[in-house]
Amino acid sequence: MAERHKLYRFDYSTGKIVLKNKKCPRCSSVMAFHKSPLGRWQCGKCNYVEFTSEKR
Ligand SMILES: [Zn+2]
């Protein structure tokens, strides 16, 4: 519950910010991040969707 929004991780070897994959709260399989039209995480298994309140 005290988990912070640590969706991003800086990869020093590539100099890029990479997304950390979330796990589905329903079936605990790995969720995929979709950028458009709104940032959201979607589970490929049960289609659970979680929207992020990401600022641009
Ligand atoms: Zn799921």
PDB file of the backbone (N, CA, C, O) and the ligand in Angstrom, with CONECT records:
HET     ZN  A 101       1
ATOM      1  N   MET A   1       0.837  -1.206   0.000  1.00  0.00           N
ATOM      2  CA  MET A   1       0.000   0.000   0.000  1.00  0.00           C
ATOM      3  C   MET A   1       0.870   1.253   0.000  1.00  0.00           C
ATOM      4  O   MET A   1       0.480   2.287  -0.543  1.00  0.00           O
ATOM      5  N   ALA A   2       2.026   1.158   0.599  1.00  0.00           N
ATOM      6  CA  ALA A   2       2.899   2.323   0.675  1.00  0.00           C
ATOM      7  C   ALA A   2       3.806   2.439  -0.544  1.00  0.00           C
ATOM      8  O   ALA A   2       4.804   3.160  -0.547  1.00  0.00           O
ATOM      9  N   GLU A   3       3.431   1.726  -1.539  1.00  0.00           N
ATOM     10  CA  GLU A   3       4.252   1.706  -2.742  1.00  0.00           C
ATOM     11  C   GLU A   3       4.176   3.044  -3.469  1.00  0.00           C
ATOM     12  O   GLU A   3       3.094   3.585  -3.699  1.00  0.00           O
ATOM     13  N   ARG A   4       5.334   3.559  -3.822  1.00  0.00           N
ATOM     14  CA  ARG A   4       5.359   4.823  -4.542  1.00  0.00           C
ATOM     15  C   ARG A   4       5.243   4.583  -6.035  1.00  0.00           C
ATOM     16  O   ARG A   4       5.357   3.458  -6.523  1.00  0.00           O
ATOM     17  N   HIS A   5       5.014   5.671  -6.740  1.00  0.00           N
ATOM     18  CA  HIS A   5       4.879   5.544  -8.194  1.00  0.00           C
ATOM     19  C   HIS A   5       6.253   5.482  -8.846  1.00  0.00           C
ATOM     20  O   HIS A   5       6.716   6.429  -9.481  1.00  0.00           O
ATOM     21  N   LYS A   6       6.857   4.376  -8.669  1.00  0.00           N
ATOM     22  CA  LYS A   6       8.177   4.176  -9.257  1.00  0.00           C
ATOM     23  C   LYS A   6       8.042   3.379 -10.540  1.00  0.00           C
ATOM     24  O   LYS A   6       8.420   2.210 -10.618  1.00  0.00           O
ATOM     25  N   LEU A   7       7.499   4.037 -11.532  1.00  0.00           N
ATOM     26  CA  LEU A   7       7.285   3.332 -12.784  1.00  0.00           C
ATOM     27  C   LEU A   7       8.504   3.421 -13.681  1.00  0.00           C
ATOM     28  O   LEU A   7       8.644   2.673 -14.649  1.00  0.00           O
ATOM     29  N   TYR A   8       9.375   4.345 -13.340  1.00  0.00           N
ATOM     30  CA  TYR A   8      10.519   4.558 -14.203  1.00  0.00           C
ATOM     31  C   TYR A   8      11.819   4.242 -13.471  1.00  0.00           C
ATOM     32  O   TYR A   8      11.936   4.402 -12.256  1.00  0.00           O
ATOM     33  N   ARG A   9      12.759   3.801 -14.239  1.00  0.00           N
ATOM     34  CA  ARG A   9      14.062   3.510 -13.668  1.00  0.00           C
ATOM     35  C   ARG A   9      15.114   3.994 -14.654  1.00  0.00           C
ATOM     36  O   ARG A   9      15.024   3.746 -15.857  1.00  0.00           O
ATOM     37  N   PHE A  10      16.092   4.673 -14.131  1.00  0.00           N
ATOM     38  CA  PHE A  10      17.138   5.182 -15.010  1.00  0.00           C
ATOM     39  C   PHE A  10      18.206   4.129 -15.221  1.00  0.00           C
ATOM     40  O   PHE A  10      18.825   3.638 -14.277  1.00  0.00           O
ATOM     41  N   ASP A  11      18.405   3.795 -16.489  1.00  0.00           N
ATOM     42  CA  ASP A  11      19.398   2.797 -16.821  1.00  0.00           C
ATOM     43  C   ASP A  11      20.708   3.491 -17.181  1.00  0.00           C
ATOM     44  O   ASP A  11      20.814   4.151 -18.214  1.00  0.00           O
ATOM     45  N   TYR A  12      21.682   3.332 -16.327  1.00  0.00           N
ATOM     46  CA  TYR A  12      22.938   4.060 -16.518  1.00  0.00           C
ATOM     47  C   TYR A  12      23.749   3.520 -17.693  1.00  0.00           C
ATOM     48  O   TYR A  12      24.524   4.257 -18.302  1.00  0.00           O
ATOM     49  N   SER A  13      23.579   2.273 -18.007  1.00  0.00           N
ATOM     50  CA  SER A  13      24.362   1.668 -19.086  1.00  0.00           C
ATOM     51  C   SER A  13      23.922   2.186 -20.442  1.00  0.00           C
ATOM     52  O   SER A  13      24.742   2.331 -21.348  1.00  0.00           O
ATOM     53  N   THR A  14      22.629   2.467 -20.589  1.00  0.00           N
ATOM     54  CA  THR A  14      22.140   2.951 -21.876  1.00  0.00           C
ATOM     55  C   THR A  14      21.821   4.438 -21.837  1.00  0.00           C
ATOM     56  O   THR A  14      21.636   5.065 -22.881  1.00  0.00           O
ATOM     57  N   GLY A  15      21.758   5.004 -20.636  1.00  0.00           N
ATOM     58  CA  GLY A  15      21.414   6.414 -20.507  1.00  0.00           C
ATOM     59  C   GLY A  15      19.961   6.696 -20.786  1.00  0.00           C
ATOM     60  O   GLY A  15      19.588   7.815 -21.137  1.00  0.00           O
ATOM     61  N   LYS A  16      19.149   5.686 -20.628  1.00  0.00           N
ATOM     62  CA  LYS A  16      17.728   5.842 -20.919  1.00  0.00           C
ATOM     63  C   LYS A  16      16.893   5.611 -19.683  1.00  0.00           C
ATOM     64  O   LYS A  16      17.300   4.950 -18.728  1.00  0.00           O
ATOM     65  N   ILE A  17      15.707   6.184 -19.744  1.00  0.00           N
ATOM     66  CA  ILE A  17      14.752   5.899 -18.683  1.00  0.00           C
ATOM     67  C   ILE A  17      13.869   4.745 -19.138  1.00  0.00           C
ATOM     68  O   ILE A  17      13.216   4.815 -20.179  1.00  0.00           O
ATOM     69  N   VAL A  18      13.864   3.722 -18.368  1.00  0.00           N
ATOM     70  CA  VAL A  18      13.088   2.553 -18.768  1.00  0.00           C
ATOM     71  C   VAL A  18      11.920   2.336 -17.819  1.00  0.00           C
ATOM     72  O   VAL A  18      11.967   2.685 -16.639  1.00  0.00           O
ATOM     73  N   LEU A  19      10.902   1.763 -18.364  1.00  0.00           N
ATOM     74  CA  LEU A  19       9.716   1.502 -17.570  1.00  0.00           C
ATOM     75  C   LEU A  19       9.867   0.194 -16.806  1.00  0.00           C
ATOM     76  O   LEU A  19      10.347  -0.819 -17.315  1.00  0.00           O
ATOM     77  N   LYS A  20       9.440   0.277 -15.586  1.00  0.00           N
ATOM     78  CA  LYS A  20       9.400  -0.959 -14.812  1.00  0.00           C
ATOM     79  C   LYS A  20       8.046  -1.597 -15.031  1.00  0.00           C
ATOM     80  O   LYS A  20       7.008  -0.943 -14.931  1.00  0.00           O
ATOM     81  N   ASN A  21       8.072  -2.824 -15.319  1.00  0.00           N
ATOM     82  CA  ASN A  21       6.802  -3.485 -15.553  1.00  0.00           C
ATOM     83  C   ASN A  21       6.035  -3.728 -14.267  1.00  0.00           C
ATOM     84  O   ASN A  21       6.556  -4.176 -13.246  1.00  0.00           O
ATOM     85  N   LYS A  22       4.777  -3.403 -14.392  1.00  0.00           N
ATOM     86  CA  LYS A  22       3.902  -3.620 -13.245  1.00  0.00           C
ATOM     87  C   LYS A  22       3.325  -5.022 -13.297  1.00  0.00           C
ATOM     88  O   LYS A  22       3.338  -5.697 -14.326  1.00  0.00           O
ATOM     89  N   LYS A  23       2.830  -5.421 -12.166  1.00  0.00           N
ATOM     90  CA  LYS A  23       2.139  -6.701 -12.150  1.00  0.00           C
ATOM     91  C   LYS A  23       0.662  -6.468 -11.914  1.00  0.00           C
ATOM     92  O   LYS A  23       0.251  -5.609 -11.135  1.00  0.00           O
ATOM     93  N   CYS A  24      -0.100  -7.253 -12.604  1.00  0.00           N
ATOM     94  CA  CYS A  24      -1.547  -7.119 -12.519  1.00  0.00           C
ATOM     95  C   CYS A  24      -2.036  -7.471 -11.120  1.00  0.00           C
ATOM     96  O   CYS A  24      -1.694  -8.522 -10.578  1.00  0.00           O
ATOM     97  N   PRO A  25      -2.848  -6.571 -10.533  1.00  0.00           N
ATOM     98  CA  PRO A  25      -3.382  -6.846  -9.201  1.00  0.00           C
ATOM     99  C   PRO A  25      -4.404  -7.971  -9.199  1.00  0.00           C
ATOM    100  O   PRO A  25      -4.711  -8.550  -8.157  1.00  0.00           O
ATOM    101  N   ARG A  26      -4.922  -8.268 -10.373  1.00  0.00           N
ATOM    102  CA  ARG A  26      -5.945  -9.311 -10.453  1.00  0.00           C
ATOM    103  C   ARG A  26      -5.331 -10.703 -10.611  1.00  0.00           C
ATOM    104  O   ARG A  26      -5.609 -11.623  -9.843  1.00  0.00           O
ATOM    105  N   CYS A  27      -4.471 -10.820 -11.654  1.00  0.00           N
ATOM    106  CA  CYS A  27      -3.966 -12.162 -11.938  1.00  0.00           C
ATOM    107  C   CYS A  27      -2.450 -12.230 -11.802  1.00  0.00           C
ATOM    108  O   CYS A  27      -1.838 -13.270 -12.046  1.00  0.00           O
ATOM    109  N   SER A  28      -1.854 -11.106 -11.410  1.00  0.00           N
ATOM    110  CA  SER A  28      -0.416 -11.003 -11.130  1.00  0.00           C
ATOM    111  C   SER A  28       0.481 -11.440 -12.285  1.00  0.00           C
ATOM    112  O   SER A  28       1.578 -11.960 -12.081  1.00  0.00           O
ATOM    113  N   SER A  29      -0.009 -11.219 -13.492  1.00  0.00           N
ATOM    114  CA  SER A  29       0.880 -11.388 -14.634  1.00  0.00           C
ATOM    115  C   SER A  29       1.405 -10.010 -15.022  1.00  0.00           C
ATOM    116  O   SER A  29       0.880  -8.996 -14.563  1.00  0.00           O
ATOM    117  N   VAL A  30       2.413  -9.968 -15.844  1.00  0.00           N
ATOM    118  CA  VAL A  30       3.067  -8.703 -16.159  1.00  0.00           C
ATOM    119  C   VAL A  30       2.183  -7.855 -17.068  1.00  0.00           C
ATOM    120  O   VAL A  30       1.615  -8.345 -18.044  1.00  0.00           O
ATOM    121  N   MET A  31       2.083  -6.580 -16.726  1.00  0.00           N
ATOM    122  CA  MET A  31       1.269  -5.672 -17.512  1.00  0.00           C
ATOM    123  C   MET A  31       2.139  -4.912 -18.498  1.00  0.00           C
ATOM    124  O   MET A  31       3.337  -4.730 -18.279  1.00  0.00           O
ATOM    125  N   ALA A  32       1.521  -4.470 -19.588  1.00  0.00           N
ATOM    126  CA  ALA A  32       2.243  -3.718 -20.603  1.00  0.00           C
ATOM    127  C   ALA A  32       1.843  -2.254 -20.532  1.00  0.00           C
ATOM    128  O   ALA A  32       0.681  -1.929 -20.285  1.00  0.00           O
ATOM    129  N   PHE A  33       2.804  -1.380 -20.749  1.00  0.00           N
ATOM    130  CA  PHE A  33       2.517   0.042 -20.707  1.00  0.00           C
ATOM    131  C   PHE A  33       2.200   0.568 -22.098  1.00  0.00           C
ATOM    132  O   PHE A  33       2.935   0.320 -23.053  1.00  0.00           O
ATOM    133  N   HIS A  34       1.096   1.297 -22.195  1.00  0.00           N
ATOM    134  CA  HIS A  34       0.712   1.913 -23.460  1.00  0.00           C
ATOM    135  C   HIS A  34       0.738   3.419 -23.298  1.00  0.00           C
ATOM    136  O   HIS A  34       0.164   3.966 -22.356  1.00  0.00           O
ATOM    137  N   LYS A  35       1.396   4.069 -24.206  1.00  0.00           N
ATOM    138  CA  LYS A  35       1.578   5.516 -24.097  1.00  0.00           C
ATOM    139  C   LYS A  35       0.360   6.303 -24.565  1.00  0.00           C
ATOM    140  O   LYS A  35       0.007   7.325 -23.976  1.00  0.00           O
ATOM    141  N   SER A  36      -0.265   5.833 -25.604  1.00  0.00           N
ATOM    142  CA  SER A  36      -1.335   6.629 -26.203  1.00  0.00           C
ATOM    143  C   SER A  36      -2.664   5.904 -26.146  1.00  0.00           C
ATOM    144  O   SER A  36      -2.696   4.674 -26.125  1.00  0.00           O
ATOM    145  N   PRO A  37      -3.775   6.654 -26.119  1.00  0.00           N
ATOM    146  CA  PRO A  37      -3.816   8.119 -26.056  1.00  0.00           C
ATOM    147  C   PRO A  37      -3.474   8.650 -24.675  1.00  0.00           C
ATOM    148  O   PRO A  37      -3.023   9.785 -24.526  1.00  0.00           O
ATOM    149  N   LEU A  38      -3.693   7.821 -23.674  1.00  0.00           N
ATOM    150  CA  LEU A  38      -3.316   8.186 -22.310  1.00  0.00           C
ATOM    151  C   LEU A  38      -2.418   7.095 -21.767  1.00  0.00           C
ATOM    152  O   LEU A  38      -2.540   5.924 -22.129  1.00  0.00           O
ATOM    153  N   GLY A  39      -1.519   7.500 -20.896  1.00  0.00           N
ATOM    154  CA  GLY A  39      -0.645   6.507 -20.293  1.00  0.00           C
ATOM    155  C   GLY A  39      -1.455   5.509 -19.482  1.00  0.00           C
ATOM    156  O   GLY A  39      -2.218   5.878 -18.589  1.00  0.00           O
ATOM    157  N   ARG A  40      -1.277   4.274 -19.805  1.00  0.00           N
ATOM    158  CA  ARG A  40      -2.030   3.280 -19.064  1.00  0.00           C
ATOM    159  C   ARG A  40      -1.295   1.939 -19.067  1.00  0.00           C
ATOM    160  O   ARG A  40      -0.505   1.633 -19.959  1.00  0.00           O
ATOM    161  N   TRP A  41      -1.582   1.182 -18.063  1.00  0.00           N
ATOM    162  CA  TRP A  41      -1.066  -0.168 -17.976  1.00  0.00           C
ATOM    163  C   TRP A  41      -2.188  -1.122 -18.303  1.00  0.00           C
ATOM    164  O   TRP A  41      -3.306  -0.986 -17.805  1.00  0.00           O
ATOM    165  N   GLN A  42      -1.882  -2.086 -19.143  1.00  0.00           N
ATOM    166  CA  GLN A  42      -2.913  -3.057 -19.470  1.00  0.00           C
ATOM    167  C   GLN A  42      -2.394  -4.471 -19.305  1.00  0.00           C
ATOM    168  O   GLN A  42      -1.281  -4.807 -19.710  1.00  0.00           O
ATOM    169  N   CYS A  43      -3.223  -5.270 -18.708  1.00  0.00           N
ATOM    170  CA  CYS A  43      -2.871  -6.668 -18.541  1.00  0.00           C
ATOM    171  C   CYS A  43      -3.293  -7.441 -19.778  1.00  0.00           C
ATOM    172  O   CYS A  43      -4.431  -7.331 -20.235  1.00  0.00           O
ATOM    173  N   GLY A  44      -2.371  -8.219 -20.311  1.00  0.00           N
ATOM    174  CA  GLY A  44      -2.686  -8.973 -21.514  1.00  0.00           C
ATOM    175  C   GLY A  44      -3.523 -10.202 -21.232  1.00  0.00           C
ATOM    176  O   GLY A  44      -4.073 -10.823 -22.142  1.00  0.00           O
ATOM    177  N   LYS A  45      -3.608 -10.539 -19.976  1.00  0.00           N
ATOM    178  CA  LYS A  45      -4.320 -11.765 -19.626  1.00  0.00           C
ATOM    179  C   LYS A  45      -5.792 -11.523 -19.343  1.00  0.00           C
ATOM    180  O   LYS A  45      -6.669 -12.139 -19.949  1.00  0.00           O
ATOM    181  N   CYS A  46      -6.045 -10.619 -18.416  1.00  0.00           N
ATOM    182  CA  CYS A  46      -7.430 -10.410 -18.013  1.00  0.00           C
ATOM    183  C   CYS A  46      -7.952  -9.048 -18.447  1.00  0.00           C
ATOM    184  O   CYS A  46      -9.074  -8.671 -18.109  1.00  0.00           O
ATOM    185  N   ASN A  47      -7.127  -8.303 -19.204  1.00  0.00           N
ATOM    186  CA  ASN A  47      -7.511  -6.992 -19.729  1.00  0.00           C
ATOM    187  C   ASN A  47      -7.779  -5.947 -18.656  1.00  0.00           C
ATOM    188  O   ASN A  47      -8.517  -4.988 -18.884  1.00  0.00           O
ATOM    189  N   TYR A  48      -7.201  -6.129 -17.531  1.00  0.00           N
ATOM    190  CA  TYR A  48      -7.296  -5.107 -16.497  1.00  0.00           C
ATOM    191  C   TYR A  48      -6.497  -3.888 -16.942  1.00  0.00           C
ATOM    192  O   TYR A  48      -5.363  -4.015 -17.403  1.00  0.00           O
ATOM    193  N   VAL A  49      -7.095  -2.706 -16.800  1.00  0.00           N
ATOM    194  CA  VAL A  49      -6.437  -1.477 -17.239  1.00  0.00           C
ATOM    195  C   VAL A  49      -6.285  -0.531 -16.063  1.00  0.00           C
ATOM    196  O   VAL A  49      -7.213  -0.326 -15.280  1.00  0.00           O
ATOM    197  N   GLU A  50      -5.108   0.034 -15.959  1.00  0.00           N
ATOM    198  CA  GLU A  50      -4.871   1.020 -14.922  1.00  0.00           C
ATOM    199  C   GLU A  50      -4.294   2.274 -15.550  1.00  0.00           C
ATOM    200  O   GLU A  50      -3.248   2.230 -16.197  1.00  0.00           O
ATOM    201  N   PHE A  51      -4.977   3.391 -15.358  1.00  0.00           N
ATOM    202  CA  PHE A  51      -4.517   4.639 -15.951  1.00  0.00           C
ATOM    203  C   PHE A  51      -3.532   5.340 -15.027  1.00  0.00           C
ATOM    204  O   PHE A  51      -3.662   5.316 -13.803  1.00  0.00           O
ATOM    205  N   THR A  52      -2.555   5.958 -15.649  1.00  0.00           N
ATOM    206  CA  THR A  52      -1.592   6.700 -14.860  1.00  0.00           C
ATOM    207  C   THR A  52      -1.905   8.183 -14.951  1.00  0.00           C
ATOM    208  O   THR A  52      -2.359   8.671 -15.986  1.00  0.00           O
ATOM    209  N   SER A  53      -1.662   8.889 -13.870  1.00  0.00           N
ATOM    210  CA  SER A  53      -1.899  10.334 -13.865  1.00  0.00           C
ATOM    211  C   SER A  53      -0.581  11.034 -14.153  1.00  0.00           C
ATOM    212  O   SER A  53      -0.059  11.811 -13.353  1.00  0.00           O
ATOM    213  N   GLU A  54      -0.087  10.728 -15.298  1.00  0.00           N
ATOM    214  CA  GLU A  54       1.234  11.226 -15.669  1.00  0.00           C
ATOM    215  C   GLU A  54       1.139  12.629 -16.253  1.00  0.00           C
ATOM    216  O   GLU A  54       0.299  12.899 -17.111  1.00  0.00           O
ATOM    217  N   LYS A  55       1.989  13.500 -15.790  1.00  0.00           N
ATOM    218  CA  LYS A  55       2.002  14.870 -16.319  1.00  0.00           C
ATOM    219  C   LYS A  55       2.887  14.956 -17.540  1.00  0.00           C
ATOM    220  O   LYS A  55       3.864  14.221 -17.681  1.00  0.00           O
ATOM    221  N   ARG A  56       2.525  15.864 -18.411  1.00  0.00           N
ATOM    222  CA  ARG A  56       3.332  16.032 -19.617  1.00  0.00           C
ATOM    223  C   ARG A  56       4.159  17.286 -19.503  1.00  0.00           C
ATOM    224  O   ARG A  56       4.914  17.614 -20.418  1.00  0.00           O
TER     225      ARG A  56
HETATM  226 ZN    ZN A 101      -4.523  -9.501 -15.213  1.00  0.00          ZN2+
END
